[in-house]
Amino acid sequence: MTQSLYHTYKRYRTLQTHRISALPIVILMPHSACNCRCVMCDIWKDNQNLKQLTEEDITGLLVSLEKLGTQQVLMSGGEALLNPHFFRFCEILKSRDIKVSLLSTGLTLKKSAENIVNQVNDVIISLDGDEATHNAIRNIPDAFNKTAEGIQAIKDLNPDFRITGRTVIHRLNFRQWPAIIEAAKRMGLNQISFLPADVSSHAFNREVLWSDKRQQEILPTEEEVEELKGILGTIIVRYKKDFETGFIAETPDKLARVHSYYAAFYGQNPFPYKKCNAPWVSTVVEADGTVRPCFFHLPMGNIRQQSLEEILNSDKSIRFRKELDIEKDVTCIKCVCYLNLSPKTNIT
């Protein structure tokens, strides 16, 4: 209890001083490549330039993670399971009582089911539509069925294992929104969440920002934004019980921000307000060791040159947090994926 209160105090101090005293969440990218070719993501386009974290990288992080009281590591990517040492990383982290969550395309869950059940705390899979739509967006034949089979394999081993879904809603699948909810239920997911597509940042391996033409492939047109609004209204009425039970992660008001986000591109309203403290409560470590305050902001250093704590508490990093105005920063204004973690929130 005393240790828990002390950790909470350190999280308060971090928000007040902009110096990281506690870091509850760390996002690791064990492998730079991906086994999907998604239309809204460019990570797979650089698959030939493979980068991956090593066991030495993970053990090197432990001093900082323990000192900063890290409680959860999210394994992201690319596809984290492509790293041949992935489960060794999990073993190392869990030996220090750090919760491990896996963000996955779902394609290789079946092959790894037993190790996942033993070494991972929960899984978040990507779900883009019904079978045909999901396969088309992923550009992988039978991707939908492979994901469903993987979920079933895990549930067969442990029916209580938590597997949730995350869907990026955009021009190519917004009409499938109700079908996505139904598919999530049939797959046996514990929960499904939704967010709009990022089309304006350097995240997801975009060395060059997308052109207007490329953005329009993913952005709904102004007329389609109105159609999306109508579909959203139907969902809020039809799936009232799923909001109440939490099967749909967002509240109706939060879900409505998907429409507001796209409407903002056409000047119909401001981009939705986001209360975010991600750079104060989390960090991202990429497959080559690069450290970022979140997915979308510029790098702060590299764990192969300095310790994570040294990077996060450098003069440059502290100044970044101190000067960051979430309400005015261009990157933050258009952000689609944000985190707001109270110092009292227990994530374990």
N, C-alpha and C positions, 0 to 999 in steps of 0.2 A: 504493500500500500504506500509506504514512504517513497519507494523507488518510483512508483507510478506518479505520485504527486510531484516528485522532483522532475520527472520527464515533462509533465504538463507545464511546470514552471519554466523549464528551459525553452519550451515551444513558445510561451508568452514572450520570453526574453528575445527570441529570434525575431518575432514580429516587431518588437519595440526598437531593437538595436540594429537590425538588418545584418547582424552577424549570426551565422548558423551555429546554434548551440544544440539543436535537436533536428534530426532529419528523418521523419517517420517513414517516408516513401522514397525508394530509389528505383528508377526504370533502367534496366539493362537491355542492350541489344546484343545478344550473344553472336548473332550471325547477320551479315549484311545482305545476303541474298534472300530471295523469296521463291516459293514454289507455285505462286500464282502470277498472272499477268493482268492485274486489275486495270480497268480503263481509267480509274480516278487516281491512280498511284503510279509513280515512276521508279519505285525501288527496284523492280525486276529488270529494268533497262540497264542496270549496272551490275548484273549478276556475274559477269566475267571478271570484275575487279573485286574478288572475294576478300572480305575482311572478317575477322572473328576474334572474340575475346578468348583468352587462354585461362587455364587453371591458375597460372601465376597471377594473371590480372585479378581474378576473383579473390585469391588468398591475400593479395596486396590490398584489396579494398577493405578487408575485414577490420583492420585497426580503426579506420575512419568510421565504418558502419557501427562498430561497437561503441566507439566514443560518442557518436552522435545519436545513439539509441535507435537505429533504424529498425522498424518493425515489419516492413513488407517490401519485398522486391518484386516488381512486375517484369517478367521476361517478355520483351517485345521484339520487333524486327522490322523488316524481313520476317522470316519464319525462324523462331528461336530453336525449334526442334532439329533444324538442319545442322546445328553445331554438334559434332560427334561427342563432345564432352558435356552436353547440356545437363544430363542427370547427375554428373559429378559436381557440377556447379550447384545444383539443388541440394545435394547431400552436404556440401560445405556450408551453405547458407542455413539450412535447417538445423545443422549441428549447433548453430549459434542462436537458435530459437527465432529465426527470421522467417516469416511467412513468405511462401513463393506462389505467385500467381502467373499463369501462362496465358499470353495473348497469342492466338493461333489462327491460321487459315483453316485448320480442321482437317487438312488432307491426310496427315499421317498420324492422327490420333489413334486409329485402330491398332497400328503396328506398335505404338508406344504405350498402349493402354495400361498395362501392368505397372510400368515404371511411373507413369503419371499418377496413378492411384497411390503409389508408395512414396513418391518424392515431391509431389505438387499439392498445394492446398486447394486450388480451384482453377478452372479454365474459363477463358472468355473467347468465344469463337466469332468469326465474321459470318454474317448471313445477309445476302444481298437481294433475295427474292424467292419466288417459287423455284422449282427445279430448273426450268428453262432460263429464267432471268438470271438466277445465281450463276449458272454455268457460263452464260454469255458474258456477264460482267467480269467474272474471274478468268475468262478465256482458257478454262480448263475443262475438257470433257468429263462428265460424271463427277464434278467437284461436289455437287449437292449430296449425291448418294454416299460419296466417300466420307463427307463430314457427318452425315446421319449415322453411318455405320460405326464411325469412331466414337460418337457420343454413346451409342448403344453398347459398344464394347466396354466403355468405362462404367456405364450404369450397371452392366451385368456383373462387374466385379465389385462395385460399391454403389448401390442404388441411391445413397445419400450424398454422393460426391457432387459438389456444386459446379454446374456448367451453365454459363449465361451466354447470351448472344448480344452482339453489337452490330447495328446496321447504319451505314452511311446512306442517307436518303438524298437522291439527286434526280436529274432529268430522266435517267434510264430506268429508274425503278419506283418512282413515287406513286405511280398508279398501282403498283403491286403491294402497297403498304399493308392493307388488310391481309393479303395472302402471306406476307412475311410473318405477321403475328400468328396466323394459323399454322404456318410451317414450324415456327418456334415451338408451338404447343405439341405438334405431332412428333417433333424430334426429341421431346422430353426435356427441353431447356427449363431451367429454374426461373429465368428472367430474360427479358429482352429490352435493350435500350436503343435510342435513336439519336443521330446527330446529322447536321448538314455536311456537305462536302467542302473541304478546304480547296479553294482554287486560286488563292492569291499569295501564298507564302512560298518560301524555299524549302519547306518541310517535304518529307517523302522523296528525297533524292532529286529535288529540282534545282540544279545548278543555275538554270536560266528560268526566270519566271514564265509561267504560261502566257501565251499570246491570247488576245481577245477571242480569236477563233477557237483555240484549244479550250478556253474557259467555257465557251458557249456549248461545247460538246457535253458538258456536265451540268452547267447551270440551267435550270428551267427557264424558258422564255417568260416574258412578262405575262402573256396569256396563260401559260402553264402554271405560273405562280398562283393565279386565281383558282385554277383547277385543283392545285395542291391544297389550297385553303379549304376547298369544299370537301376533299377527301379527309383532311384532318378533322373537320367538324363531324363527319360520319364516324370516324374512329373514336372520337371522344364520347359519342353517344353509344355506339355499338359495344364498345369494350369498357364500359363504365366499371364493371366488376373487376376487370384486370388491372385497372388503375388502383382500385381500392385494395386489392390483395398484394399489389406491388409486382405482379408479373410484368407489367409495363413499368420500367424503372422510373420514368419521369412522371410528374404530375401533369394534368392537362395543360396548365399554364406554361410549364416548362416545355412541353412538347410543341406548343404553339410557336415557340421561338424558331423552330425549323422554318416555318412560313415567314416569320418576321425577318429572319436572316436573308432569305432569298429576295424578299420584297425590298430589302434595303439596297440591293444592287440596282434597283430601278427607281430609287429615290422616294419610295412610298412611305418609308419610315426610317428612323435611325437603326443601325445594327443593334441587336438586343444587348442590354446591359449585362455584364458578367462580373460577378464578384469572385475574384480569383486570387489565391495566394500561393500558386504552384511554385514560384521561384524561392519561396520561403520555407516550404514544407517538403519539397521533392527536388530531384535532379535527374537528368538523363545522361547515361553513359553509353556512347555509341560503340559499334563493333570494332573500331580502331582505337578506342580509348578516349575519344573526344568527349568532353563534358559540356553540357548545355544546361541552362536554368530550366528549360522546358523544350518541347519538340520544336518550337517555332523561333526562339531567339538565338542570337549568335553564340558561338562557342566561347568558353571561359578558360579552357586549358585541356590537358590530357593526362590521364592517370598513369601513363607510361613515363611521364616526366616529373610529376609532382603527386603527392597524396591527394585524395579527394578532398579532405578537410582543408588542405593548403589552397587548393583551387577555389573552393567555395568561399573561403574567408580571405582571399586576396583583396587588396585595396580596390582593384578593378571590379571584382564581383560584389563587394559590399556597396560600392558607389552605384553599380547598376541597380541593385535592389532599392537603394535609398532614393534614386532619381526616377525609378519606374512609376509612371502614372498610368494605371490600368485603363482609366477612362479616356485618356488622350493618346496613348501610344498606338501607332498605326497597326502594328502587328497584333496587339491585344484587342483592338476594336473589332477586327475581322476574324478573331480566333474562333474555332469551332469546338475546341476541346479544352475545357478549363477545369480547374480543381480549386475548391475552397474548403480547407480542412480546419476546423476549430481546434484550438489547443487541447480541449477536453475530449475530443473524439478518440475513442479507443478502436484502432483498426485491426487489432488482433482477435 
